Every structure is written in structure tokens, then in C-alpha cells.
């Protein structure tokens, strides 16, 4: 899983982001090209944004990982 996410992140282009979608499908966490991503362990992703905001994602709660266009 880690390698797949890192490869997706490396291949992102402007205007695209990776969405980590939760079970209710209305909430998701985003990972853009400019974000730094680290794996704390095999099921925990740490995202550090240039704005200084951080996110920690438990992949056990994620039902889908997909590439989406635009943040808004």
C-alpha cells in the first residue's frame, strides 16, 4: 500500500489530488503534489502541508483511495 500511494503522489500533476475516502463517502482527506507524505507505520499516513497544517490518517478507516481533480 505504501509504495502505491507514494507512486501515485510522485506522479500527480497540477490540479489533481489523492483522496482518502471514508465510509460515509462525504468526508475525505486530500494529498496534493506540494504536500509532504510519510508513513508512520503500515497503516498510518502523516501529511504535512505547506500551510503548516498536518493530518494523520488511519488507513483502516479508509474505504477507497482515488485521484480526483480540483480541491473545490
N, C-alpha and C positions, 0 to 999 in steps of 0.2 A: 504494500500500500504506500509506504513511504517513498519508494522510488518512482511510482506512478505519479504521485502528487508533485514531487519535485520536478519531474519531467514536464508535467502539464504547466507548472509555474514558469519554468525556463522558456517554454515555447509560447507563452502568452504574447499577444500583440496589443497595441493601444486600443482601448475601447472594450476589451474583453476582460473577464474576471472569472475566477473559480468560485462557485457557490457550494458551500457545505450545507445541504438542506436537511432540516429537522423533520420529524414525523408529521407535524401539522402542515407542512408544505408552505406555510406563510412566513415562517422565520427561516433565515439562512445567515450564515457568516460568509463574508467575501474575502477573497485573497486576490490582490491586484499585482501587476508586474513590479510596481515600486515597493511593495511590502517585503519585509524580511520574514522568512519562514524557517522554523526549527522544529524538530521532533524531540519532545522531552522524553518520550518512550514510544513504544509501537502503537499506542492508541491515543496519544495526546499531542496536539499541534499547537505551537506557540506562534502567533502572528504579531509582528511589531510594525506598526505603520509609521510613515514619516511624520505624521502629525503628533506622534508621541503616544497615541492610544494603542493599547495591547489587547489581544484576545487570546484566550486559551480554549481550545476546542477538544472535547472528549469525543473521539470518533465512534464510540459505542452508541452515541445518541444521534448520529448522522445516518440518514437512510439513503442519501444519494449525493454524489459529487459530480458536478457538471460545469461546463464552461458556458457562461452567459454573456450577453452583450449589454454594455452600459450599466451603470450603478443606479440610475434613477428611472 
